[in-house]
Each structure stands twice: as C-alpha cells, then as structure tokens.
Amino acid sequence: MTTEHDKSRDREGGRPVWPGGDPYGAHRALEPAGVMPQPALRLDNDFNRIFGGEVLLAVSTLNIDAASFAQIEEEAGRGEGARPAQPVGDGALDDAIAHIVLRTVAERGKQHNPVTGSGGMLVGRVIQVAPGRAGEAPCPGDRVATLASLTLTPLRIDRVRAVRRASAQIDVEGEAVLFASAPYAKLPQDLPERLALAVLDVAGAAPQVARLVRPGQVVVVLGAGGKSGALSVAQARQSGGASAHIIGVESRAEGADELRALGLCSEVVVADARDPIAIRRAVVQSAGREADVTFSCVNVQDAELAAVLATRERGVVYFFAMSTSFTRAALGAEGVSKDVDLFIGNGYAVGHAEHTLELLRSVPALLALFERRYG
C-alpha cells in the first residue's frame, strides 16, 4: 500500500513531507508548548521527515557568533568540557569546545548557547526543498548560508570534523532545516567559502550603519577591529564621506594596527570598552565633542554604558553585539541622565547579504584583511 508520505517521498526524491508546517517554524518547537523556535528550550531535529515550506540542508560549517564562541572557549579552557567520541584535533581545548557544542545541540536541537543566549549561522548544501515556500526557492545542490540565527534553526550534528578557533568556525557533518520564512543567501562564486560565511554572519551591521550615518557626524565604533566592527567602519566612511570623524575603538593592539592599516578611521583608540569614563574621554579628546552615533560591536559584556556615555544628547546608540544587555543599556542611560535613542541590532535588513558583500568588494584593503583572517 502506498501512503501519502510515500507519494511525497517519490515526488521530492527524498524525505517524506508531512502537512502542518508553519512558515515561522512553530511546528518544530517542542518545549515549552506554544512558543516560537527562537525562545524555545528544545526544537524537533528529527529530519526523517520534513514539513511543507522547509529546506533540508547537509551542514558543513557552523559560524558561531563571537560572544557565544568566546564563552564556549572560556568554559572549555576551565576543563568543563570533555573529549568527544571522535577527537577533532591535536589539542584538548578543541576537543572540549566540540564537546560543548555537541552537548548543546543534543540537548536543545539547535546551537543556542544557554549562557549568552546567542547562536551564529551555518553553511550547507541543499538536499531537498518541500513545497510551500513563497518566492524564489533554492535548488537541490545549491550551497547556501543561512541568514537566520542558529538559535532558531533545527540542527543535528553527527560529527565534528574540526574546530577553527581563529575564525570561530566549526566544521561538522549533520543536517538542518530552514523554515519557509527564514532568509538565506547563495554563496558567492568570487569569494572563498569561509570568508563569505564569516561576512554573512554579520551582514546586518552595514545596512544599519548606512541608515544612520551622515556626512559631518562624529561616529564611534566599539570593537572596530572585529568582523562587524570593521564592516561598520567601512560603511560609516562610505556613508559619512571625508567630513565624518570616525573613531574606531579596539582593545587588542594587533586589531588596532590592522584597523589603522585600513586607513578608514579618523583615529584608532586602543581602550577597553568596559571602561565608560576612559571611552568618553578618548572620544571627546579626538573629536572635540561626544559622538552623534555610536555602534557597539564588542563581544564582551558590560560595554553598554561606554556606548551611552560617549554619545551626545539626542544621539543614537546602536547595539549590534549579542553580548548586549537591554537592562544594562536602558538603566545605565537613565542613571547618567542621557537622553539618547537606543537601538537593538537586527541581524536582518532587506538585501543585507548583497549590500555587505558589495561593500567588502568595494574596499580592497578590507577584503584583503578578511582574506587573511578567514580565507
């Protein structure tokens, strides 16, 4: 007897397609009942069947967001991880990192860091596309990067193949699904895959900078030496032109040197973003006044007040970092009597993948830096 599931498998050339798929993925949320996938404690990562609108992927690489990877690395360094069944490298630290990620995905059905609350994104090959997607759908065999957070992406990891600490990337064997509403990008042909993955992970930053920066403004970027920080600096210079005074703040001397070499900042300040008094002093000394717009792209906690304190009355503070605490930002601004507009970064903007890739291509020095780091 041929069932509807069997017919669906025949039509799709793969897994049976079950009815009842919600475009926002609510059907995959297991615990607690009735929530959306991102806040869910556990997702359904059984891919023996898929639902209408879903895209099934063979996963090759996870790009863990900076705040999450820093926390995982710190936990692993304390010896709180363990060696996975199949060691992934020469070092115990890599094995411990792999164990922590495997444990999280096994427990939650997704890479949703229980400490930082953040995730990242992934690269995979399309295996199957279920009917029910609106608009253009990828084709089986396409290499795509997910532009939706790993915190809401059902994921199963069968094996960790390598941990690449320098780029916060983990090579794996496994599967995942994208919901009908989830954004994705086909990997560009002119850029190395690892580089494209690193850039697309933070693709939401540059379009937001473009919306907020104008010529003649004082612009501060905290964590300017990182991925999102460097892209924010490049976009700020492009949007603000030569008249914008752009201050890049970076805590690492090496990162500051790389930032200076780009030639995009009016000044590069080596300072800890967790020291709000020092940050404000450095900004005023550099520009003669507080910032019109401040972007926080750091991967550590407790940097909220530095961004607030460095910004003028009725200025804008944009928190792109996943380490940001809404409570610390809001109450901190209140406590120092700063009437500033606080924006919480949205990793998605219409056309953000294409925007950011084109920005990278248009700034040769930035492209060269990213090729050295992630290519």
C-alpha positions, 0 to 999 in steps of 0.5 A: 500500500502506498501512503501519502508520505510515500507519494511525497517521498517519490515526488521530492526524491527524498524525505517524506513531507508531512502537512502542518508546517508553519512558515515561522517554524512553530511546528518544530518547537517542542518545549515549552508548548506554544512558543516560537523556535527562537525562545524555545528550550528544545526544537524537533531535529528529527529530519526523517521527515520534513514539513511543507515550506522547509529546506533540508540542508547537509551542514558543513560549517557552523559560524558561531557568533563571537560572544557565544564562541568566546564563552564556549572557549572560556568554559572549555579552557576551565576543563568543563568540557570533555573529549568527544567520541571522535577527537577533532584535533591535536589539542584538548581545548578543541576537543572540549569546545566540540564537546560543548557544542555537541552537548548543546545541540543534543540537548536543545536541537539547535546551537543556542548557547544557554549562557549568552543566549546567542547562536551564529549561522551555518553553511550547507548544501541543499538536499531537498526543498518541500513545497510551500515556500513563497518566492524564489526557492533554492535548488537541490545542490545549491550551497547556501548560508543561512541568514537566520540565527542558529538559535532558531534553526533545527540542527543535528550534528553527527560529527565534528570534523574540526574546530577553527578557533581563529575564525570561530568556525566549526566544521561538522557533518549533520543536517538542518532545516530552514523554515519557509520564512527564514532568509538565506543567501547563495554563496558567492562564486568570487569569494572563498567559502569561509570568508563569505560565511564569516561576512554573512554572519554579520551582514546586518551591521552595514545596512544599519550603519548606512541608515544612520550615518551622515556626512559631518557626524562624529561616529564611534565604533566599539570593537572596530577591529572585529568582523562587524566592527570593521564592516561598520567602519567601512560603511560609516566612511562610505556613508559619512564621506571625508567630513565624518570623524570616525573613531574606531575603538579596539582593545587588542593592539594587533586589531588596532594596527590592522584597523589603522592599516585600513586607513578608514578611521579618523583615529584608532583608540586602543581602550577597553570598552568596559571602561565608560569614563576612559571611552568618553574621554578618548572620544571627546579628546579626538573629536572635540565633542561626544559622538552623534552615533555610536555602534557597539560591536564588542563581544564582551559584556558590560560595554553598554554604558561606554556606548551611552556615555560617549554619545551626545544628547539626542544621539543614537546608540546602536547595539549590534553585539549579542553580548548586549544587555537591554537592562544594562543599556536602558538603566545605565542611560537613565542613571547618567541622565542621557537622553539618547535613542537606543537601538537593538541590532537586527541581524536582518535588513532587506538585501543585507547579504548583497549590500555587505558583500558589495561593500567588502568588494568595494574596499580592497584593503578590507577584503584583503584583511578578511582574506587573511583572517578567514580565507 
